[in-house]
Amino acid sequence: MVESKVTGTANRYGYIVGDSRGDGGESDRPGTVKNCYTDKTVIRSNNVGNITNCETRTAEAFASGEVTYLLNSSTSEGELAWYQTIGTNSHTMFTGKTVYYQYGNYTNTLHTHEWSYSKDEDTITATCVSDGCTLENGNGGSIQIIAPTNLSYDGKEKSATLNGSIVDVETPEIVYEGDRTKAGTVKASITVGEYTVYYKASARNHEDATGSFIVTVDKATVTEPTIASKPYNASAQKADISETELYTVLKNDGGTAKGSYDVVLKLKDTKNYKWATTDSAEVTLQFVISATEDIWTATPTISS
């Protein structure tokens, strides 16, 4: 942007780009102004001239380096047309320092974070200890490792999740110890950083930090089946119960007389399953042969 006015003919003048017509007056073909920024109102005198993609910005946006960065197509790499020494130049220039955009701010110097990590149970937090950091209180963010919500055994692999992120730090890999498809204890952990292939949370002169927690996968509960009773019929009877994929039938002898008889079931996979009423692998249920009401098999004849 040029601070002095750009003048054309007669009384026409411009602020950033001035007269957009030739000296032939109204009959001269109007010029085109496009892809520009201004802190003033965009004016087209007598609706002559083509102005496209011209945006207004505040004086603060010009002074901050924002407009310079935008004019360079939002990049700081390669051959640039616009420069600005932030704090010295109030607007973009053809000479000066390169403008960078980093962590929500425009700057002439890229900041390199030096992280100090701290751990609080299942969360790792990064704080920049390098001078000149533009992050509020040097807070680089945090990553939390979260246990899966369903920890009951169902034969499927259990996976933890991550919440949050740390500036300029690659998302860490969750490392597991133990079989996540079986009941038992599984340890899930993360390490954060950028200096080793293990994403170790390390910074110069600071201790490493590792976030971890214990995931306990509960045994799946097997509800004991209901054993239907049978009425007494003077014959040997036993419960109607068969082996399933979860348990075997150890005992189902039944009997003839009225009364209760033991039915013993045993779980096949005691590592991943348990009965609802006992922690034992075996459960004893009752099969009942119930008394029946006496009935006449033939209508009696009563004689006097």
Disulfide bonds with the S-S distance in Angstrom:
Cys36-Cys54 2.35
